Amino acid sequence: MACTLFILLLILDSTLQAPTRCQNENTGTSPTNATRRHRPNIVIVMTDSFDGRLTFGPGNLTVQLPFTNYMREHGAVFLNSYTNSPICCPSRAAMWSGKFVHLTESWNNYKCLDENYTTWMDLLQRDGYYTQKLGKVDYKSGDHSLSNRVEAWTRDVDFLLRQEGRPVANLTGDASTVKVMEEDWNETDSAARWIRSAAATLSQPFALYLGLNLPHPYPTPAMGENKGASTFQTSPYWLKKVSRQLITVPKWLPLKEMHQVDYYSTYTKNCSWHFTQEEIKDIRAFYYAMCAEADAMLGEILSALRDAKVLGDTFVIFTSDHGELAMEHRQFYKMSMYEGSSHVPFLLMGPKVEAKQQIAHLISLVDVYPTVLDMAGTSLPSRVSGHSLLPLLSLKDAPQAGPLPDWVLSEYHGCDVNASTYMLRRGQWKYIAYADGSSAPPQLFDLSADQEELHNVAAKLPSITASLDKLLRSVVNYPAVSKTVHQYNKQQFISWRNSLGNNYTDVIANLRWHTDWQKDPKNYENAIKKWLQGDL
């Protein structure tokens, strides 16, 4: 398959050097027919848990990612791209709506957008685009496990329980096993078949979204019916794509020196126990290998666009809902504002986009909404949080717009964290604030001098901290938002508890935290009762 990938890259190169136009056009009376050759196709491949730092140096040296590298060579890579919420459903809600999560009240994996919410793809369809969604979409309310939502609702309860399985690495298959994540490959193959069979024959431009599960960790059966996902799984085929000698073991603060919210997350994620250096390296190596498998799926889509002779007419975006800590800060998973969790990939190539651009401007997932509408020439609804990224690109013959905001916002209100968290990134600074009536102090990191984010300088630099907090409050009234989340959590928990009747005690004891809960169930039930006695 390595030879096949090399040949595919050569063919893709030749395709972009001599772009072709769509040949299969109708001559009907639809308005889109007359403008087909002037309106680009749009393809978005969105992964789950892909660390954006792997798409440029030096992170991209650790693992072979030929197709993200290909996009970087033939388009633009955004060096400072962020999720608007480091968890699956709220981050995707921000991408599909173009709005910050507090504006759509996407508080956790269970509470996101309504079923009939108008997304950018809906607007493209109304404006004459043929639209197609495949794979993981995950932006609507009502999904994810019961444990996930109950843990989010009870995050303010005065107890500390392990909610995830201990992160482990698992090798499967052999050196010929390419399709480890079969569900993703099935969706990718469906998308590629659709492109080859239908895309070039349409009488209108198309917009295709493909959502992947990789490189999200796999479920851990040992966690029971409400299992979490703490298994980093790959095959020897993909593991060979990783340069193990370049894998670093992250520095950790001692547990007693951790920020109190980080300590809570480390404990609930089952990472407060001892890990050997080899265990940590294995988890990181297997994670990188999972990224390589996701990259190959991107390659299948690029290949299909080339085969259908529409690659030169198509904007392609590669991104992710959030990143993956992979044992940085003594944690795996996401739910954190540290770079491994919040920094996402964002690569863009397409018609008139100049090659080899590295764009340092800060962007986030809410920018996808106005960007794709701008690509299509579709009117942008008022009051979205994002901004079109096209003015940042060197587009041949394209006019340049005014300046974009020089900051990005991310926020988190879900499980495995015991306080609503707000991150403002501006310039070299990352400011993280909490507003839950707790004593959690803010954090300030100078990313130009402290890329590992180990030195909180908020107390040492009060003027910078105050300035960033003022800017944050101008973007979001975060104490008021946190109060709203508190009220929501209690109301939802009470409604759920009442729906169970006499089964409540048994059900709550058998969620993901069952190992700890069942050691002292009465104590934990009493802690919840005490929490509920507070004002709603």
N, C-alpha and C positions, 0 to 999 in steps of 0.2 A: 504493500500500500504506500510505502514511502516514495517509490518510483512514481506511482500514480499521482500523488500529491504534487511532486515536482513537475510532472508534465502538465497538470492542471494549472499550476501557477504560471508556467510559460504561455499556455494558451490564453489565460486571463490577461497577461501582460500584452499580448498581441491584440487582444480584443479592445483594450482601452487605448492603445496607440492609434487604432483606426476605428473609432466609434461608428456603429451602424445605427440607422434609424429603423423604427418599426415599419415593416413592409405590409402587414396585414391590416389594412384600414378599410372600414366600411364607407359607403357613400350615401348612407341614409340621411334622414333629416334631423337627427338628434344634434343639439348644439355641440355636444362633445365630439362628434365626428370631425367637424371642421377644425377643431382646435387640438386634436389628438397629438399631432407632431409638435405642438408647442407646450404641452403639459406633461411633466415628467411622471413616471411611475415612482412609487415610494415603497420601500421595504424596510421594516424594522425587525431586527433579531434581538430579542431581549432575553438575556440569561438570568439566572438566579444565583446570587452570592458570588459574583465575579469581582475580584479585587482589581480596581481600575489601575493600580500602580504597575500591574503586569503588562500593560499595553505600551509602555515606554521605558527607557533606560533609567536605572539599571535593572528594574524588576523583570523586564522582558528577556533578560539573559538567563534567567533561572529555568525557563521552560520553553520549549519550541511551540510557538503559536504562529504558524506560517500565514494564516488567513487574516488575523488581526494585523500582523505585520504588513501584509499585502494592502490592506485598507489604509494603513498609515503611509505607505509608500505612494499610494495613488490618490490620497485625499488628505484629510485633516484628522489629527488626534488632539483632543482637548485634554490638557494636562491637569486641570483642576475642576473636575466634574464631580458633583455630589448628589447623593440621594436626598430627598426631602423628608424621609423618615426611614431609618434603618431596620425595616421589617417588610415582609412581602406585600401584604395587601395595601396598607397605607401608602407605601412608596409608589405602587402601581396606580393607586387612586390619584395621586398627584400627577403622574405622567399622563393618564387618560383624561383628566379634567383640566390640567393646566393651572390648578389652584393648590395653595399650601394646605396641608392636612387639617389645620384648625379651621379653615374656611369651609371645608366639606365635612367636618367632624368625623374624620377617619381615625378613630382613636386606637383601634387595635385590629388584629386579623379578622375579627368577627364584625366590626362596625366600620364600613367604608362607604362606597357609593351606592345609591339606590339602583334598582333594577333598570329603570328607564332613564338614567342620567345620560345627557347628551355629551358624547365624547368627540374628539377630533375626527375619529373615523366616521362617525355619524354625519358630521358636517361635510366630509369629503364625499360620502355617498350621495348626499342631497345635491352636491355640486357636480355630479356626473361621473364620479369615480366608481369603478367596480372594486368592492372591498372584500377582504378575506382575512379571517382571524383563525389561527391554528395554535394548538398547544396551550401552555399555561397562560391564562389571562389574569384571573385573580385580582379583581379590583372591586367586586361587589360584596355587599354585606351578606352574612349568613354562612360563610364557609369556615374551614379549619376546625381543629379538634375542640372538644368540650374543655379539655384541660387548658388549652391555650387561652380560651376566653376567661375561664374561672381564675386562672393565675393572674391575668391582667386586671380583672375586677378586684382581686384581693391583694394587690401589691402593697397597699398601705397597712395591712394587718401586721401586728407586732409578732411575727414569727419568721423563721428562716428555714426554708425547706429546699432540698434538692429537687429541681423540677425537670432536669434533663439527664440523659444517660452520660456516663463518662465518655469523652471523645476517644475513639479508637480508629485504627487503620485496619482495613480488611482487603486482602488480595484475593481476586477471583479470576477464574479462567486461566488462560495461558498466553503465550507470546503471539498467538493468532487471534485472540479475542479483541475485536475492535468495538463491537456494539455492546458496551456494558450497560448503559442506560437505555434500555430498549424502548421505553415509552417515548423518550426524546427523539430517538432515531426514527421511530414510526411517524411522528409528527413532521420531522424534517423531510423524510422521504415523501410524505403526502404533499408538503409544500413544494418540493422540487418537481414532483410529477405534475402538480397543477401549473407551475410556471411553464414547464416544457410543453404541456398539452393545450393550455388555454390562454396564457398571458399574451402571447404574440398575436393571437387571433381576435382579441377583443377589439371592439369598435370604440373603446374608451380607455383612458389611463387606469391603472390599478394601484391599490394600496394594500399591501400584504403585511400582516403582523404574525411573527412566529415567536411564541414564548417557550423557553426551555426550562427544565428543572435543574439541570446542571449549571454550575458545580455545587449546588446545594448538597449538604451531607444526606446520606440515606437513612431511612428509619432504623431504629434500634429495637428489634423484637423483644429484647430483655425488659424493655420498659412496659410491656403489657399492652392491653387493648388501646390505651391512649398513648401509644408510643411516641417518643420524640424522634429526633433525627440527629444522631451524633456519630454516625459511622461514615468515615471517609473511605470510599470503596473505588477500586480501579483494577485494571488488569496489567500484567507485565508489558503488554504492547504499549500502553500509554505511559507507564512508569519509565520506560526507556527515553521518553521525550524530556525528562527532567534531569537537570544537572545537579545531582545530590551534593556535590562538593561546593556548590554555590549557595546552598540552603543555610540560612543563619538561624541560630537559636535566639529568640527574642529575649531581651533583658526584662526581668520582672522586678517590680518593687516588692519588698517584703510585705506579707499580708497586713501587718500592723501599720504599715505606712501608706496603704492604699486609701484613696478617696472612698468615703463610706458607701457611695452608690456603686463604685467599682467592686468593692468587697461583696456587696449583696449579689451583684451579677456573677462574680466568680463563684460564689457559693451555690447559687441556684443552678448554675450551669455545670455543677459537679466538677469544678476545676480547682478546688481548694486543697486537694490531696497531692501527693508527690507524683511527679512525672520525671522519668529519666530523659536525658538529652536525646537518646535514640527514639523514644516514644514521640517526643516533640518533632524531631526531624521526619519521622515516618508520617505523622499527621500532615505536616506541611508538604512533604513530597507527594503524598497521595492527593492532597487538595490540588496541587499544581497539575498533576496528571489528569484530574477531572476537568480542569480548565482546558487542557489540551484536547480532550474529547469534545468539549463544547465548541472549541475553535474549529474542529473538523466539520461540525455541523454547519457552521457559518460558511465553510468552504463549499459544502454541497449546494447551498443557496446561491452563492456567487457563480458556481459552475452551471447551475440551471439557468440563471439569467444570461450567461454567455451563450449557452446552447440555444436559447430562445431568441437570441439576437436582440435583447433589450437591455443588456448591461449598460451600454453607453447612454441610454435614455432614463436610467433609474437612479434615484437617490437611495443610498443604502446607509442605514444607521445601525451600529452595533453598540449595545449598552447593557445595563443590568439594573435590577431593582435596588440592590445594595451590595456590599462587599462581604468579606469573610475574615474574621480575626485570625483564624488558624493558629491559635495559641499565643498571639500577641496579647500583652497585658493579662496574661494568665487566663485567657478566655478563648472559646471558639464561638462560632455562630456570628450573629450581628448584634442588634439592640444596643449599640454603642456609637458614640460620636468620634471615636478614634479612627484614624485614617483607614485601617484595614477594613472596618465595617462601613464607613460612610463614603469613602471615595470609590466612585464607579467608573467603568470604562465608558468612553464616548468617542466613537470614531465615525466619520461621515465622509462619504465619497459620492460623486454623481456628476451630472452635466455641468460643465464649466467650472468645477471645483479644481483649483490648482493643486498639484501633488506636493507631498512632503511638508505639509503645514503642521507646525506645532503651536497650538494656541493656548496661551497661559491664562486667558481671561476666565474668571470664575463663572461656572454655569451649574445648573441643576436640572432635575428631571421635569420640572414644570415648564422648562423651555421647549420640550418636545412639541407640545400642543401648538404654540404659535409658529414654531419652525416648520412643521409639516404643512400647516395652512398657508404659510408664506411660500413654500415650495410649489404648492398647487395653485397659488393665486386666488385662494378662497378667503372670503372676508373673515376677519377675526372678531369674535364676540368681545364685548367690553368686559372689563373687570376680570381678567385672568392674571395670575401671579407671574407667569413666565414671559419671556421675550424671545423673539425670533433670533436665531443664531446666524442667519445668513449674512447680516452685516459684519460679522466677525471673520467671515471667510473671504479669501481672495477669489471672488467669482469674476470671471472674465466678462467685461462689458457690463457689469452690474453696478448700479448706484449704491453708495454707502449711506447708511442711516446714522442717526445720532448715537450718542454713547449709551451703553447698557449699564445697569447697576453694577457696582464694584464689590458686591457682597452676595452671599447665598445663605439661605436659611434651611436648617433641618430641625425636626422636632420628633420626639418619641414619647408615647404614652402607654405602651403595652407591657407585656410580661417580662420577667427576668430583670426588671429594673424597678426600684421602689420609689421613683420620683419622675414626674414629667420632666423631660430634658429638652433644652433648647440650645442649638448651636448656631452661632453666627461666624462665618469665615469671611475675613476681609484682609487683603494684603497678606502679610506674613503671619497674621494673628488668627488663632482659633479661640473663640470665647464660648464657654459652655455654662449655662445658667440653669438653676433649679428653683422652683417656686411651689413647694408643696407644704409650706408651713413647717418644714424640717430645718435642721441646722446644716444641711448640705451646703458647703461653700461653693462659690463659682470656681471655674477653672479657666486658665489662660495659658495657651501654649504658643511659643514662638517657633513656627514650623521652619523658619530659615536656619535656626540654630539647634533645634530639638525635634528632629524628624521622628524620633521614637516616642515623643510625647510623654516623657517621664518627669518633666520639671514644670510644675504648676507655678507660674510666676504672677498669679493674680494679686496676691498680697504685696509682692515686691513692686508692682507697677500699678498703683491705684488709679492714676489718671487715665491710663490706657483702658483699664478695666471699666472705669466709670463711663468713658466715652463709648465703648462698645456696648455696654449695657443700655445706654441712652439710645443708641441706634437700634438695638434689638427691640426695645420697647416701642420705638416708632413704627416698627414692622408688625409686631404682635404684642398685645397686652397679655404677656405670658402669665402673670399672677391670676388674671381673670379666666384665662383658658384653663389653667390648672384647676381652679375651683370648679369649673364646668365638668372637667373630667372626673374629679372626685365625686360629684353628685351623680354623674352617669354611672360610675362604677358601683356605687351603693344601690342605686335603683335597679340596675340590671341584676346584681347579685340577689337582691331580695326577691325579685320577680322569678328568677330561676329557682331559688330555694323553695319558694312557695309552690311552684309547679311540681315539685318532687314529692310533697307530702311526707309520708313516713319513710320514704326511700332516701331522704336527704343524707342521713348519716352514713349509709352504706355507699352511696354514689361518691360523695366528696372524699371518702377514705380511699377510694380506688382510682383516683386520677394519677397523673404522672408522678406526683409527690408521694405516692403510696408507701414507698420504702421508709421514709421518715415519719409520715403521718401516723402510720399504724403502730409506731412505738409509743405514742402518747396522744391518742385521738381526742380525749376529753379536753386536754390542755389546748389543743389547736381549735377545737370547736368553741371553747370559751374565749379564745383570743378574737375570733370572728364576732362573737356576740358583743364583746367590748367595743370593737370597731364600729359595729352597727349602732351602738348607743349614741354615737356622735351625731351632730346635726346633719340633716340631709340638705 
